[in-house]
Amino acid sequence: MGRELRRARLRLGLSYRQASQRAGVAHGHLCDLEHGRRAPSVAVAESIIFGYRLKPDVACRLLAEAIPDAGRSWLPPAESSRPS
């Protein structure tokens, strides 16, 4: 997936910093995604999809690799919900 993100960014003629501004994602994070060092959260994946105007097939693959609720809470899912 990282290679596809890089190709999409380069096809748009964007540097990491320009892509960062366009997608609303830190340029270092984009670099890590392109090099396979990180997986995106769903929110980051959606930002990249809209910022890069990704084709539906590429967008679906990116969302499939996204981690739901990444960075939302330091607590495990079972502990993060409070009893009513």
Phi, psi and omega in degrees: 000324180302319179296321179295321178296319179297314179300319180296318180295314181291325177299327178279353180072031185255140169283172176301317183294319178294318179295323179300314179294319183292321183265347181072033181231139181304139183298326177295324178293318177300317178300314179299321178295315181296328181266006176074018180274345180216157171250146182281154167284168177298319181297318179293318178301315179296321178298318179292317180304312181286319181294323181267352185053053183293147176295152183306320182293321178290319179300318179296319179294320179296316178296326179295330179272349183291150181258115180298139176060020178298132177076005183280324184206148177276348180276145173300153184308320182294328182270343185281341179272134181265142176293146181276000000 
